[in-house]
Amino acid sequence: MKVQFTETVLRDANQSLIATRLPFDKFAPILETMNRAGYYSVECWGGATFDSCLRFLNEDPWERLRKIKEKMPDTKLQMLLRGQNLLGYKHYPDDVVRKFVQLSVANGIDIIRIFDALNDLRNIRVAVEETNRCGAHASGAISYTTSPVHTLENYVALAKEMENMGVGSICIKDMAGVMAPQEAYDLVKAIKGAVKIPVVVHTHCTTGLAFMTYLKAVEAGADVIDTASSCFSGGTSQPATETLCYALRQLGYTIDLNDKVLKEVNDFFKPIRAEYIANGTLNPTVLATDTDALNYQIPGGMLSNLISQLKAQNALDRLDEVLLETPRVRKDLGYPPLVTPMSQMVGVQAATNVLIGERYKNISKEVKAYLRGEYGQAPGPIDRALQEKALDGETPVTCRFADTLEDAFEKTKAELGDKASCDEDVLSYIAFPQVAEKFFKEREARRENCVKYSIEAM
Ligand code: CO
């Protein structure tokens, strides 16, 4: 039996441990080495990397992707895409989704892992279709969570529906690290029995279950697991690549990873980790095991977001109350899985409820939109009174929300004129308008400076 590995150090580990603050120049020197490791794929783009590049790192995310591809021509590059939400927090019209997929593939992406926060498959269909049309691999991801409405039968039905939709693999995406070994075994076994395509398992170490969960998932027939180079593993990140490679090989599984290369990769990232611990970007708390998540169902990124949000408001002492309020808000909303953007929406609403001292006195714009049905179908029943309060007489949307949106790419391109230098810029702008505009200006200033210096040098 063969087990393959997706390395997450450049995306999920980076996002979960250091808020996606790793600039390209920091990891560029190791890419050619990583290219020889024998990974199934390297997850390096999408998720929060795009926003972080533009907002904090002054980097063009598209250029980053092209530069990674150049140094890793033999490795499948993977990205995470939130279906109709792309990388942002709202739904985009189909023409924008298609263009985004086309240009992601054109700039170097081989595998697009596509999920919807609510597992409303109407919201991944267009992205899956376009990925296949572009000749890339569409991986359909199921947002894993536990709740009274998330049953084994429902998960298997989702996997089958995704296979019929044309995905090349099914990923079980446990962003909170709450999938226990037995649950993983049962779920992988059931999905493997129902579909013909490979099954990928993704989890986080947050609660300490992950290594055991992967072992049982592999025993049940999982084809690929997501892991992170050991010095960027553990805590809110993935389990360590080297550890699982060592243990699974001893159990008789075939693993095509090069140990020497894995060590070089880890040795490279060690001083980077030390630097981020020293400058405070990597808070050692997120490296520890926190079993609270088993009760609160808080994913790695969400817990650190909540902590920094409360810190900023001088209310860190209210954390325990917010953690108790979070599952209540989630129940009221029909048990959405706590994945972006639902994790932020539920977290912010729970914090607001606690800090104001009255539940739903303020309902965020996003939660209102959710209650109007703009994010898709909630997995379970929504609290009626809350919905009525939020809708204030409006009728909720029942169709696929994107069907209510008009095409936007060409129109935005025309409006931007020469502010955008290529179609990729137009998409950056559509995804994060203010941030992208500021980035374009700074990029322009840098270019003018370069020209000035080179003229002076002549
Ligand atoms: Co993750």
Boltz pocket constraint, residues with backbone or C-beta under 6 A from the ligand:
constraints:
  - pocket:
      binder: B
      contacts: [[A, 12], [A, 174], [A, 175], [A, 202], [A, 203], [A, 204]]
      max_distance: 6.0
